[in-house]
Amino acid sequence: MKQIQPCIWFQGNAEEAMNYYVATFKNSKITHIERYTGDQGIPGEKELEGKVLTGVFEINGQQFTCLDGGPIFELSGAISLMAEFDDQDEFDAAWDKLVDGGKTQQCGWVTDRFGVTWQIVPAALGEMMSDPSATTEQKQALMNAMMPMVKLDIKKLTAAFDGAK
């Protein structure tokens, strides 16, 4: 097996979504687009001619496939994409773009305007939670600070963790 590559089903807007994600995240690019040609033998294809059938884009080296398959499947938050950031400014920039036309949720979750659910988290959160020298009190303080947040704040999370020593 080479790798696991997420495939996201879109309903007529895969090309717009790929351009949106490439503009949202640094180190991103569209690597391939396959369009409906009208002669591929796909039901209803003639009216879709020229639109994206599938596309591949990368975010920081991770490949994603888009399938523009129409209104057969709905996206849900049961599967989300997690993006970790070292820097609050970079975190804020991605958050602000994903929230535009989307819907925020508790603990750094966002469902973007295309229906894709993201977890936008600071890398420091995972580092603190997995720190072998962290006390139970520090981890609990970190969780208590995070739970009421919608958009996560690296400084506040770190302060809660450090303050519980």
Protein Blocks (a to p, Z undefined) as FASTA:
>chain_A
ZZdcdddddehilmmmmmmmmmmpghiacfbdcddehlnopghklmmgoiafbdcddeeh
iacddddebjmbccdfkbccddddfbfklmmmmmmmmmnopacdeehiacdfkopacddd
dfklmmmmmmmkbcfklmmmmmmmmmmpmbdcfklmmmmmmmmZZ
